[in-house]
Amino acid sequence: MKVFQNLTDLHFAYQDMYRHWHADSERYTGGDALNTALEEGWTVQEIVGYQEVHHMGARGTVIYHFELSLGEEAVTMPVIGNPYVSRLVMLMEFKLVPVTTAKAS
């Protein structure tokens, strides 16, 4: 489980936007909601699932499935990949595992 005492070490302190996310209201979210969860004390499991979604042509998107916990609460937060999220995944050195289509939907 990854716990971060100071998000400034990851150079994400410039994110001063609060972004609430809940699984019942949004299927996916952005890195800002993940950053908000980390700032609020949620911890992330070291293994992160990823799902590659292919669109028309050569375009594609990666959805990262972060397992978060806070006390007795646990949630899977599907985050749309972008350069910000990719950098966070790289700096936090998560172990990435593919997510099956059945689990991701």
Rosetta silent file (secondary structure, phi, psi, omega in degrees, C-alpha in Angstrom):
SEQUENCE: MKVFQNLTDLHFAYQDMYRHWHADSERYTGGDALNTALEEGWTVQEIVGYQEVHHMGARGTVIYHFELSLGEEAVTMPVIGNPYVSRLVMLMEFKLVPVTTAKAS
SCORE:     score description
SCORE:     0.000 S_00000001
   1 L     0.000  132.115 -178.452    0.000    0.000    0.000 S_00000001
   2 E   -97.120  124.440  176.865    1.417    3.379   -0.978 S_00000001
   3 L  -120.758  134.495 -178.615    1.086    6.198    1.564 S_00000001
   4 L  -120.964  121.910  178.955    2.343    9.672    0.821 S_00000001
   5 L   -80.203  -31.213 -174.448    3.040   12.150    3.574 S_00000001
   6 L  -141.193  105.535 -179.811    3.883   15.012    1.244 S_00000001
   7 H   -69.452  -13.847  176.794    2.488   15.255   -2.286 S_00000001
   8 H   -61.694  -31.838  178.156    4.916   18.113   -2.908 S_00000001
   9 H   -60.764  -26.709  178.645    7.596   15.436   -3.296 S_00000001
  10 H   -92.983    2.569  178.911    5.713   14.249   -6.369 S_00000001
  11 L    62.192   37.764  176.118    5.494   17.823   -7.699 S_00000001
  12 L  -112.220   14.181 -176.890    1.708   17.820   -7.700 S_00000001
  13 L   -66.910  -21.785 -179.808    1.322   20.678   -5.210 S_00000001
  14 L   -70.157  -10.526  178.485    0.206   23.022   -7.976 S_00000001
  15 L   -79.654   91.111 -178.339   -3.072   21.100   -8.114 S_00000001
  16 L   -99.259   14.230 -178.358   -5.171   23.387   -5.927 S_00000001
  17 L   -96.538  130.648  175.792   -8.474   22.177   -7.350 S_00000001
  18 L   -87.961  127.461 -177.286  -10.769   20.011   -5.242 S_00000001
  19 L  -134.316  101.145  177.772  -12.404   17.313   -7.379 S_00000001
  20 L   -78.127  143.679  175.613  -14.863   14.932   -5.711 S_00000001
  21 L  -138.635  142.693  173.783  -15.617   11.614   -7.423 S_00000001
  22 L  -141.554  139.402 -175.665  -18.055    8.822   -6.625 S_00000001
  23 L   -60.247  -29.037 -179.899  -18.579    5.584   -8.544 S_00000001
  24 L   -76.872  -14.262 -177.459  -22.356    6.053   -8.617 S_00000001
  25 L  -108.357  -24.132 -179.653  -22.075    9.409  -10.376 S_00000001
  26 L  -142.239  134.982  179.064  -19.229    8.920  -12.861 S_00000001
  27 L   -71.346  -40.839  178.558  -17.932    5.845  -14.649 S_00000001
  28 L  -130.280  163.772  176.161  -14.432    7.338  -15.033 S_00000001
  29 E  -140.641 -179.432  179.926  -12.625   10.325  -13.589 S_00000001
  30 L  -105.448  176.250 -179.737   -9.489   12.353  -14.142 S_00000001
  31 H   -63.106  -24.552  178.938   -6.191   12.648  -12.329 S_00000001
  32 H   -65.129  -36.621  177.067   -7.455   15.645  -10.376 S_00000001
  33 H   -69.527  -36.996  175.833   -9.928   13.437   -8.483 S_00000001
  34 H   -64.308  -43.433  178.321   -7.167   10.937   -7.725 S_00000001
  35 H   -60.820  -42.519  177.648   -4.968   13.775   -6.470 S_00000001
  36 H   -60.513  -44.479  179.414   -7.825   15.017   -4.252 S_00000001
  37 H   -60.696  -43.126  179.096   -8.281   11.517   -2.794 S_00000001
  38 H   -63.815  -40.766  178.687   -4.555   11.265   -2.007 S_00000001
  39 H   -65.267  -29.161  179.565   -4.611   14.691   -0.350 S_00000001
  40 L   -84.459    2.507  174.329   -7.571   13.546    1.776 S_00000001
  41 L   100.875    2.002  176.142   -5.572   10.583    3.095 S_00000001
  42 L   -66.076  145.722  176.302   -6.692    7.731    0.836 S_00000001
  43 E  -109.687  153.910 -176.037   -3.990    5.142    0.226 S_00000001
  44 E  -114.415  134.921  173.701   -3.342    3.350   -3.058 S_00000001
  45 L   -65.826  152.805 -177.025   -2.540   -0.325   -3.493 S_00000001
  46 L   -73.978  -20.012  177.957    0.806   -0.963   -5.196 S_00000001
  47 E   -99.864  124.395 -179.027   -0.811   -2.977   -7.998 S_00000001
  48 E  -119.536  128.582  176.734   -2.785   -0.871  -10.468 S_00000001
  49 E   -80.230  151.987  174.212   -4.909   -2.347  -13.211 S_00000001
  50 E  -137.531  148.971 -178.999   -4.943   -0.852  -16.670 S_00000001
  51 E  -133.246  126.076  177.266   -7.295   -1.244  -19.587 S_00000001
  52 E   -93.956  122.541  179.273   -6.510   -0.180  -23.133 S_00000001
  53 E  -109.144  122.464 -177.476   -9.555    1.150  -24.970 S_00000001
  54 E  -100.013  134.745  179.872   -9.168    1.387  -28.735 S_00000001
  55 L  -108.445 -176.500  177.567  -11.059    3.965  -30.769 S_00000001
  56 L   -59.925  142.665  178.654  -11.466    4.476  -34.499 S_00000001
  57 L    73.321 -144.300 -174.547   -8.178    4.781  -36.333 S_00000001
  58 L   -93.995   -1.803 -176.134   -4.938    4.822  -34.389 S_00000001
  59 L   -78.562  146.627  177.473   -6.233    6.568  -31.283 S_00000001
  60 E  -151.980  164.394  179.684   -6.497    4.804  -27.969 S_00000001
  61 E  -134.989  146.006  173.751   -6.973    5.521  -24.291 S_00000001
  62 E  -108.156  130.924  173.515   -5.676    3.845  -21.157 S_00000001
  63 E  -107.774  120.878  176.818   -7.933    3.576  -18.126 S_00000001
  64 E   -94.428  135.658 -179.882   -6.050    2.985  -14.863 S_00000001
  65 E  -109.318   98.767 -178.748   -7.960    1.203  -12.083 S_00000001
  66 E   -90.068  128.842  174.710   -6.627    2.435   -8.726 S_00000001
  67 E   -92.160  112.531 -177.036   -7.613    0.506   -5.587 S_00000001
  68 E  -111.741  149.913  175.009   -7.991    3.111   -2.830 S_00000001
  69 E  -143.651  147.796  176.279   -8.706    2.684    0.860 S_00000001
  70 E  -146.024  106.256 -175.508   -9.409    4.979    3.798 S_00000001
  71 L    62.911 -124.417  179.798  -10.070    3.268    7.095 S_00000001
  72 L   -85.666  -11.535 -178.388  -12.771    0.648    6.483 S_00000001
  73 E   -83.171  143.112  175.303  -13.758    2.135    3.105 S_00000001
  74 E  -142.574  143.304 -178.767  -12.383    0.780   -0.169 S_00000001
  75 E  -151.382  149.350  170.908  -13.099    1.821   -3.737 S_00000001
  76 E  -100.375  121.649 -179.227  -11.776    1.228   -7.237 S_00000001
  77 E  -107.049  108.141  176.543  -11.240    4.552   -9.017 S_00000001
  78 E   -80.484  118.615 -174.985  -11.030    4.252  -12.811 S_00000001
  79 E  -115.632  128.862  179.026   -8.877    7.158  -14.021 S_00000001
  80 E   -70.483  128.671 -179.109   -8.543    8.196  -17.663 S_00000001
  81 L   -70.373  141.501  173.292   -4.901    8.173  -18.694 S_00000001
  82 L  -157.117  177.047 -177.953   -3.170   11.366  -19.770 S_00000001
  83 H   -57.686  -35.435  178.487    0.392   12.695  -19.393 S_00000001
  84 H   -62.292  -49.172 -178.168   -0.316   13.809  -15.794 S_00000001
  85 H   -68.567  -39.802  177.483   -1.593   10.376  -14.735 S_00000001
  86 H   -59.720  -40.796  178.389    1.165    8.563  -16.642 S_00000001
  87 H   -65.533  -42.580  178.548    3.768   10.624  -14.783 S_00000001
  88 H   -60.496  -44.697  179.360    2.105    9.885  -11.445 S_00000001
  89 H   -62.126  -42.427 -179.396    2.095    6.132  -12.231 S_00000001
  90 H   -66.539  -46.517 -177.313    5.767    6.270  -13.236 S_00000001
  91 H   -68.255  -33.622 -179.838    6.906    8.279  -10.192 S_00000001
  92 H   -83.198   -7.510  175.877    4.940    6.133   -7.733 S_00000001
  93 L    54.578   48.389  175.877    6.380    2.973   -9.350 S_00000001
  94 L   -70.864  153.068  170.907    3.130    1.026   -9.389 S_00000001
  95 E   -90.485  119.178 -177.788    3.054   -2.525  -10.698 S_00000001
  96 E   -93.411  132.789  177.111    0.724   -2.438  -13.700 S_00000001
  97 E  -130.314  139.705  178.553   -1.452   -5.439  -14.528 S_00000001
  98 E   -66.527  143.975  178.095   -3.947   -5.722  -17.379 S_00000001
  99 L  -101.249  134.437  178.133   -7.615   -5.667  -16.392 S_00000001
 100 L   -71.465  152.156 -178.464   -9.948   -8.119  -18.062 S_00000001
 101 H   -59.260  -38.115 -178.895  -12.865   -6.658  -19.989 S_00000001
 102 H   -63.428  -40.602 -178.768  -15.377   -8.407  -17.722 S_00000001
 103 H   -74.409  -33.925 -174.986  -13.938   -6.818  -14.573 S_00000001
 104 H   -73.253  -24.465 -176.139  -13.561   -3.376  -16.134 S_00000001
 105 L   -89.740    0.000    0.000  -17.183   -2.967  -17.199 S_00000001
